[in-house]
């Protein structure tokens, strides 16, 4: 029995555009609810939210019955956490703050089994192989692992062509918030210089045969990013959506503050 098919990776390879949402509330109930919403993919954010490996594993379990593909953003590109989230069942991994081809090559090495990589061979007792039920997991897993990296500062943009030359990367996510801050435009993701940098990066990523990605919570910018070539697009963050809905409801019914 081979490793499960990764529909997210296949869609990117086929040139499709997939629409998703960020999950950052840190609890399985909203994650399970998000799994019923109909997104192509959902991103379990381990970088800026209260997720340790146990919580990330529970999020993956909560999405097991969902048609939405579960991706995981690790807090950093450390070998040990990448190994743990993959053993927990993540087939698509997003790694923040990649600034060099050397980093990118290490990440490719980390997500592949020997002899082409260095992923620890402990799958027989892990969730990724259904605890040994998937007997051919070790020989088939590499083909179904999707590695996404984030380029989100000037150093990463400067090294983008070298990064893109690394074989084994499926997609490159451009982080508008960090990029705009690093460019001197904190909180101004729509600044013309920031937008031009993002769109220029998209063109280079696509030309290299990889998929460009982005997060945008503003519908006009989201459509603009899709039109500019983004192919894995997060369109919202669950925490922001909840906070916004609650504040709107309070404004509607609460008396004005004196």
Secondary structure, 3 states (H helix, E strand, C coil): CCCCCCHHHHHHHCCCCEEEEEECCCCHHHHHHHCCCCCCEEEEECCCCCCCHHHHHHHHHHCCCCCCEEEEEECCCCHHHHHHHHHCCCCEEEECCCCCHHHHHHHHHHHCECCCCCECCCHHHCHHHCCCCCCCHHHHCHHHCEEEEEECCHHHHHCHHHHHCCCCCCEEEECHHHHHHHCCCCCCCCCHHHHHHHHHHHHHHHHCCCEEEEECCCHHHHHHHHHCCCCEEEEEEHHHHHHHHHHHHHHHHCCCCC
